[in-house]
Amino acid sequence: MLRERFARYLDLIRWNRPAGWLLLLWPTLAALWVAAHGFPGWHLVAVFTLGTILMRSAGCCVNDVADREFDRHVKRTAQRPVTTGAVGVREALAVGAVLALAAFGLVLTTNATTVAWSFAALAIAIAYPYAKRHVSMPQAVLGVAFSFGIPMAFAAVQSRVPLLAWVLLVGNLFWVLAYDTEYAMVDRDDDLRIGIKTSAITLGRADVLVVMLCYGAALAIWALALADRLPVGVIAVTVVIAAAQALWHYTLIRDRSREGCFRAFRLNHWFGFTLFAGVVAGYLLS
């Protein structure tokens, strides 16, 4: 029985689908490197890596509870454990609370500035599942939530959040808009039927164009923000590799098939890894 319950909890937090926490991790680690002008030390790397995994897992618990009535009508989510009743609502919230408290325990090992910003990050993460009821582009709310590791990383290293952190957050927000719109395109038919608001529905036939423009904006902001910190050659190579991935995603989403859009979404963590690798390489070579 314990083994079965543990397996349900792993399913609840999407343990077998690491793409979600990787999308959070790469921009957060990149921000740590930028804030520290190089390797930030193993303590902060461990804190933010484990914290990212824990908070993404806690977010899954809250999201599944909030969306349990909607998820049963969506092909991709109908078998989620809260939706099927395999995990109860209170049980899921309890798991999420334990995970969030564990993440907060990690934050307490940093500094007061990071602790203070963690409350804002938690509030945004909790608000996102409910944005789909009221906001025509809830992916923008997710973009802020999924980018908040950036100012927290600067706070942990510098005990402040400079303008550069917010510029990088805006750039990352455009990337989140790109990949989460691809994700929303997978469920567009189901979401239209049940009345959920998403960027894929709001944008209509402009969805593919806007996704590609968001990729372009994310790369442009990243390159311009770090132009005086990383070698020009490293920035150029990184942008070319990342742009090639974005163009590949275009070939996957241009016909708006469920399979193609979902594959593009799942592969996005490589785009984030490319930008992170560019930052690490830049500081090693500068």
Buried (B, 14 or more C-beta within 10 A) or exposed (E): EEEEEEEBBEBBBBBEEEBBBBBBBBBBBBBBBBBBEBEBEEEBBEBBBBBBBBBBBBBBBBBBBBBBEBBBBBEEBEEBBBBBEBBEEEBBBEBBEBBBEBBBEBBEBBBEBBBEBBEEBBEBBBBBBBBBEEBBBBBBBBBBBBBBBBBBBBBBBBEEBEEBBBBBBBBBBBBBBBBBBBBBBBBBEBBEEEEBBBBBBBBEEEBBEBBBBBBBBBBEBBBEBBEEBBBEEBBEBBBEBBBEBBEEBBEBBBEBEBEBBBBBBBBBBBBBBBBBBBBBBBBEEE
